[in-house]
Amino acid sequence: MIPRHTTLKDVAWKSGVSLSTVSAVLGGNADALRISGKTREKVLKTAKTLDYIPNGTARAMRQKKSSSVGLIMAKNPLSRYLPDPLLFGILDELERINLHLTIGILPDEKLTSVFEFPKIMREWYTDGFLFNYISNAPVGTFEIIDNFKIPSVWMNCKKEYDCVYPDDYGGAKKAVRYLVNLGHKRIAYVKFGHSDHYSVNDRKNGYIDAMTDSGLKPEEYYFGVSSHDYLSCAERLLTAKHIPSAIICYGNEIDVLMYVAAIKGIKIPDDLSLLTFGLSGKTAYGIEISVMKIPFYEIGISSVQILVEKMKNPSKSFSKKEIKYGESEGKTCV
């Protein structure tokens, strides 16, 4: 049997006062309505005794605000990425301003339908949306958001406005400068797999510009293969006559490079330094991997802050916001 929740009527009956009085006291309007301190204390004591819990949904309907935002993620797992620091940044900022989060994984068909997408806001009872797409974002969604003035912010997605993402161009330049300061001159930029994410070009361009600024020759290796062929790519790279002294790569490729290096007798980091982009604390073969720390936590906080402003003014477009990378951490570079 589902337990019955205490209502305002229960508190009013037990307190011996009117329903409107209870509503005013528990709604924080006792002073404005000149309700005596004695009555206020009696209502509050009764509510506590009866374990009264405010009905947030009902209050939201009266105020026409839900005190909640939605996080929409792609149904395709290859198109979404929600690392813990990003989620924690979102939750911490929402908690700070007393808002709540509703999370949903939706098919593109719903997000590109002028009939279905606007309904989601009502069905979820949210005031705005955060979008978690790293690739293949449904194009039709942008138009619907603009037409219906739906408060939305895109995370880790580079658009002209209403988005927050890491400064991957600056992060790559920072990575090169870090390795140059360690004394490296042959620094390669490696990408085994294919990705439509903006970071691929931004990081590559940042790498090229930083190498050029340092008077060094860029060495780019872009293979564009599936994950099944990563091993052969790493073998080709590390069995060349002259291998680089340092490699900058993506996080899902560094394990393969370390595996091949171990087989070929290449010592990490004495013979080869490896640096990637991502979350700190990851280890492989007993070594903490050196990373340029992606500022996911800060992206989560900034995304919520911009969304709150969008909810106040849905017609306003906010400038895209780049978040700077953190410092290098790890032990695979010397």
PyMOL commands that set and color helices and strands:
alter all, ss='L'
color gray80, all
select helices_A, chain A and resi 8-15+19-26+37-49+56-63+77-79+84-96+108-111+117-124+139-148+168-181+199-213+227-238+251-263+296-312
alter helices_A, ss='H'
color red, helices_A
select strands_A, chain A and resi 68-74+100-106+129-132+152-155+163-166+187-193+219-225+246-250+273-278+283-284+287-288+290-293+321-323+328-329
alter strands_A, ss='S'
color yellow, strands_A
deselect
rebuild
show_as cartoon
